[in-house]
């Protein structure tokens, strides 16, 4: 009798252990920058059409993220990009800016390294200066990110002068479904909220 009770107890413990491991592991959602498509009306941002912007490297300083992704607010879902998180954000922003009709270049365009007062290198050569004169440099520093809230800082420069340095917070409604595809779409809509928060900001608009 005691042996039978011990076997039952052992089986129950095994089941509990597997359940705990499963809960701890949670689920994973893969985010792909090529699958991101802006979910907002880019026509609503006609003021930016034809503007030239240089996208500097994005920087991830968010302690609550990992190299490749971030967790949900309840830590039950891990959102993983197919590249480093800051690179994933960079490519999504590039696509959104281009769909707004903006001329988008990366920071290496024409040998341009940017006269950056923060961590950037030396001033660009004259030829590169002429190629990008009047363009706005855009840099994003990520400071916190979950599936429901993103905190970040945006820096804008023109011709080497700091025009804007501002903190932003973007929020999104939690996805009620646990379907991986629904969660993935929710991750892309969070990018939308980041971009909308920036482009609707009056201080940001003044620089452009």
C-alpha positions as CSV (number, residue, x, y, z in Angstrom):
1,X,0.0,0.0,0.0
2,X,2.8,2.4,1.0
3,X,4.6,1.5,-2.2
4,X,1.5,2.3,-4.3
5,X,1.1,5.7,-2.6
6,X,4.7,6.5,-3.1
7,X,4.4,5.8,-6.9
8,X,1.3,8.0,-7.1
9,X,3.2,10.8,-5.2
10,X,6.2,10.4,-7.5
11,X,4.0,10.7,-10.7
12,X,2.2,13.7,-9.3
13,X,5.6,15.4,-8.6
14,X,6.8,14.6,-12.1
15,X,3.7,16.1,-13.7
16,X,4.0,19.2,-11.5
17,X,7.6,19.6,-12.4
18,X,6.8,19.4,-16.2
19,X,4.0,22.0,-15.7
20,X,6.4,24.3,-13.9
21,X,9.0,24.0,-16.6
22,X,6.4,24.6,-19.3
23,X,5.2,27.8,-17.5
24,X,8.7,29.0,-17.0
25,X,9.6,28.5,-20.6
26,X,6.5,30.3,-21.8
27,X,6.0,30.8,-25.6
28,X,8.1,32.5,-28.2
29,X,7.0,34.8,-31.0
30,X,9.3,35.4,-33.9
31,X,9.3,39.0,-35.4
32,X,10.6,39.5,-38.9
33,X,11.3,43.0,-40.2
34,X,10.4,41.9,-43.7
35,X,7.0,41.0,-42.4
36,X,6.4,44.4,-40.9
37,X,4.0,46.7,-42.8
38,X,2.9,50.1,-41.4
39,X,-0.7,49.7,-40.2
40,X,-1.4,53.4,-40.2
41,X,-2.4,55.8,-43.0
42,X,1.0,57.2,-44.3
43,X,-1.0,59.7,-46.3
44,X,-1.8,61.4,-43.0
45,X,1.8,62.5,-42.7
46,X,2.1,64.4,-46.0
47,X,4.2,67.1,-44.3
48,X,7.2,64.6,-44.3
49,X,6.9,63.6,-47.9
50,X,10.1,64.4,-49.8
51,X,12.1,65.2,-46.6
52,X,15.5,63.6,-46.3
53,X,16.5,61.8,-43.2
54,X,19.7,59.9,-42.2
55,X,19.0,57.0,-39.9
56,X,21.9,56.6,-37.5
57,X,22.4,53.3,-35.7
58,X,19.8,52.6,-33.1
59,X,21.1,51.9,-29.6
60,X,19.6,49.4,-27.1
61,X,20.1,50.5,-23.5
62,X,16.9,48.8,-22.2
63,X,17.8,46.6,-19.2
64,X,14.6,44.6,-19.5
65,X,15.4,43.4,-23.0
66,X,17.7,40.8,-24.4
67,X,20.0,41.0,-27.4
68,X,17.4,39.6,-29.8
69,X,14.1,40.5,-28.2
70,X,12.0,41.4,-25.2
71,X,9.4,39.8,-22.9
72,X,5.7,40.4,-22.5
73,X,4.7,42.5,-19.5
74,X,3.7,39.3,-17.7
75,X,6.9,37.4,-18.8
76,X,4.8,34.7,-20.4
77,X,5.8,35.4,-24.0
78,X,9.2,36.1,-25.5
79,X,9.3,38.2,-28.7
80,X,12.4,37.4,-30.6
81,X,13.6,39.2,-33.8
82,X,15.6,37.5,-36.5
83,X,18.4,40.1,-35.9
84,X,19.5,42.2,-33.0
85,X,16.6,44.1,-31.5
86,X,18.0,47.5,-32.4
87,X,18.6,46.4,-36.0
88,X,15.0,45.0,-36.2
89,X,13.7,48.4,-35.0
90,X,15.9,50.3,-37.5
91,X,14.7,48.3,-40.5
92,X,11.0,48.7,-39.4
93,X,11.5,52.5,-39.1
94,X,13.2,52.6,-42.4
95,X,10.3,50.9,-44.1
96,X,7.8,53.2,-42.4
97,X,9.7,56.4,-43.3
98,X,10.0,55.3,-46.9
99,X,6.3,54.6,-47.1
100,X,5.7,58.2,-45.9
101,X,7.6,59.3,-49.0
102,X,10.8,60.3,-47.2
103,X,14.2,59.9,-48.7
104,X,16.0,57.6,-46.2
105,X,19.7,57.0,-46.0
106,X,21.8,55.1,-43.5
107,X,24.7,56.8,-41.6
108,X,27.3,55.5,-44.1
109,X,25.8,57.2,-47.1
110,X,28.5,59.0,-49.2
111,X,31.2,58.2,-46.6
112,X,29.1,60.2,-44.1
113,X,29.9,59.6,-40.4
114,X,28.0,62.5,-38.9
115,X,29.4,65.3,-36.7
116,X,27.7,63.7,-33.8
117,X,28.1,65.4,-30.4
118,X,27.3,62.2,-28.5
119,X,29.4,59.2,-29.6
120,X,29.8,59.6,-33.3
121,X,33.1,60.1,-35.3
122,X,34.7,63.0,-37.1
123,X,33.1,65.5,-39.4
124,X,32.2,64.2,-42.9
125,X,34.3,65.1,-46.0
126,X,33.1,68.1,-48.1
127,X,31.6,65.9,-50.8
128,X,29.5,64.0,-48.3
129,X,28.5,67.2,-46.6
130,X,27.1,68.5,-49.8
131,X,25.2,65.3,-50.5
132,X,23.4,65.4,-47.2
133,X,23.3,69.1,-46.4
134,X,20.0,70.0,-44.9
135,X,19.1,66.4,-44.1
136,X,18.0,65.5,-40.6
137,X,19.9,62.9,-38.6
138,X,17.6,60.5,-36.6
139,X,18.8,58.4,-33.8
140,X,16.8,56.3,-31.4
141,X,17.9,55.0,-28.0
142,X,15.8,52.3,-26.5
143,X,15.4,52.5,-22.7
144,X,12.6,50.0,-21.9
145,X,10.4,47.6,-23.9
146,X,7.6,45.1,-23.3
147,X,4.7,44.1,-25.5
148,X,2.6,46.8,-23.9
149,X,5.0,49.8,-23.4
150,X,8.1,51.1,-25.0
151,X,10.3,53.9,-23.7
152,X,12.9,55.5,-25.9
153,X,14.8,58.7,-26.6
154,X,14.9,60.4,-30.0
155,X,17.8,62.7,-31.1
156,X,17.6,64.9,-34.2
157,X,20.5,66.8,-35.7
158,X,20.9,69.1,-38.7
159,X,24.3,70.0,-40.1
160,X,25.9,68.9,-36.9
161,X,23.6,70.9,-34.6
162,X,21.4,69.3,-32.0
163,X,17.8,70.1,-32.8
164,X,15.9,67.8,-30.5
165,X,16.6,65.4,-27.7
166,X,13.4,64.1,-26.2
167,X,12.1,61.1,-24.3
168,X,9.0,59.3,-25.6
169,X,6.6,56.6,-24.3
170,X,4.5,54.5,-26.6
171,X,1.8,52.1,-25.4
172,X,-0.3,49.4,-27.0
173,X,-3.3,47.4,-26.0
174,X,-2.5,43.9,-24.9
175,X,-3.4,41.2,-27.4
176,X,-6.2,39.0,-25.9
177,X,-5.4,36.0,-28.0
178,X,-2.5,33.7,-27.4
179,X,-2.3,32.7,-31.0
180,X,1.3,33.2,-32.2
181,X,0.2,35.0,-35.4
182,X,-2.0,37.4,-33.4
183,X,0.9,38.1,-31.0
184,X,3.2,38.7,-33.9
185,X,0.8,41.2,-35.5
186,X,0.5,42.9,-32.1
187,X,4.3,43.3,-32.1
188,X,4.2,45.1,-35.4
189,X,1.4,47.3,-34.2
190,X,3.6,48.3,-31.3
191,X,6.1,49.6,-33.8
192,X,3.3,51.6,-35.4
193,X,2.6,53.2,-32.0
194,X,6.3,54.2,-31.6
195,X,6.3,55.9,-35.0
196,X,2.9,57.6,-34.5
197,X,4.0,58.9,-31.1
198,X,7.1,60.5,-32.7
199,X,5.6,61.9,-35.9
200,X,2.6,63.4,-34.0
201,X,4.9,65.2,-31.6
202,X,4.9,69.0,-32.1
203,X,8.6,69.4,-31.2
204,X,9.5,66.7,-33.7
205,X,7.4,68.3,-36.4
206,X,9.1,71.7,-35.9
207,X,12.5,70.2,-36.9
208,X,11.1,69.0,-40.2
